[in-house]
Each structure stands twice: as C-alpha cells, then as structure tokens.
C-alpha cells in the first residue's frame, strides 16, 4: 500500500504530464496556423525552405498586370521597389486592386519562382498601407510615406 506522500507525488506527476501534453498540443496548433510575411527582397535573399503558405506584400508593379486569355487568371508583379516577384492569381481581384497600390497576397512559391496566390488583399483607402508592406519598403530604403507627411505639415 502506498503512503499518502507517495500518492500525492504520483498525482502531481500525472498532473504535470497532462499539462505538458496539453501545452504541446496548443503549440503544435499555433505552429500550423502561423502565416509568415515576406517582401520581394526577403525572397531574393532566400525563399522559404518548405512549401508552406506565406504572405507576400508590396506594391503592384506599374505595367505588370496582364489578364490571361480573357479568363479569370491574372499575372502581375509585386515589388518593394528594390526587387519584384511574379504572381499568378485565379479569381476575382478586389475592387481596389490596381498598379502602384499596396497589396498582400497569400499563397505558395512554385519551383519556377512564381508566387501562386490563393488570396489577394488590397488596401482599403487612399492613405492606407499594410504595416508589413510599409516595413518592407522602409527596409529596402524605398519608403516615401514619412517624407510626404513631413512636407505636408
């Protein structure tokens, strides 16, 4: 028969094991749902090592938007003004999608280096820039926003 002290120790160990298992399950679920963000310059330095989905953000390059064969597939390039990445998307683009505007696309990079977007998100008003896109432009030394704000004041 176990002494009271041993029963308590076994109960604590079982509780800690259950807590560790629950923590491992939660962390695994978070890891599966993490969506990383890359700029075109980040991809030029080295693409993601696995085929997981990620977000690509920047500006729609001027003169790069092409409708393919009159169908729902569109090709365009996303740039941070230092590097650019070709993108294909099949579906209806947001109403605010246009050249020179900030976008964030979610998808995968294929073996040919073309980003295959499953979803394209466009900015929602004239002054908005997705924070990730603004940071990528700042990192590339191409950010115009702060200077424009300072000259307006």
C-alpha positions, 0 to 999 in steps of 0.5 A, spaced: 500 500 500 502 506 498 503 512 503 499 518 502 506 522 500 507 517 495 500 518 492 500 525 492 507 525 488 504 520 483 498 525 482 502 531 481 506 527 476 500 525 472 498 532 473 504 535 470 504 530 464 497 532 462 499 539 462 505 538 458 501 534 453 496 539 453 501 545 452 504 541 446 498 540 443 496 548 443 503 549 440 503 544 435 496 548 433 499 555 433 505 552 429 500 550 423 496 556 423 502 561 423 502 565 416 509 568 415 510 575 411 515 576 406 517 582 401 520 581 394 527 582 397 526 577 403 525 572 397 531 574 393 535 573 399 532 566 400 525 563 399 522 559 404 525 552 405 518 548 405 512 549 401 508 552 406 503 558 405 506 565 406 504 572 405 507 576 400 506 584 400 508 590 396 506 594 391 503 592 384 508 593 379 506 599 374 505 595 367 505 588 370 498 586 370 496 582 364 489 578 364 490 571 361 486 569 355 480 573 357 479 568 363 479 569 370 487 568 371 491 574 372 499 575 372 502 581 375 508 583 379 509 585 386 515 589 388 518 593 394 521 597 389 528 594 390 526 587 387 519 584 384 516 577 384 511 574 379 504 572 381 499 568 378 492 569 381 485 565 379 479 569 381 476 575 382 481 581 384 478 586 389 475 592 387 481 596 389 486 592 386 490 596 381 498 598 379 502 602 384 497 600 390 499 596 396 497 589 396 498 582 400 497 576 397 497 569 400 499 563 397 505 558 395 512 559 391 512 554 385 519 551 383 519 556 377 519 562 382 512 564 381 508 566 387 501 562 386 496 566 390 490 563 393 488 570 396 489 577 394 488 583 399 488 590 397 488 596 401 482 599 403 483 607 402 487 612 399 492 613 405 492 606 407 498 601 407 499 594 410 504 595 416 508 589 413 508 592 406 510 599 409 516 595 413 518 592 407 519 598 403 522 602 409 527 596 409 529 596 402 530 604 403 524 605 398 519 608 403 516 615 401 510 615 406 514 619 412 517 624 407 510 626 404 507 627 411 513 631 413 512 636 407 505 636 408 505 639 415 
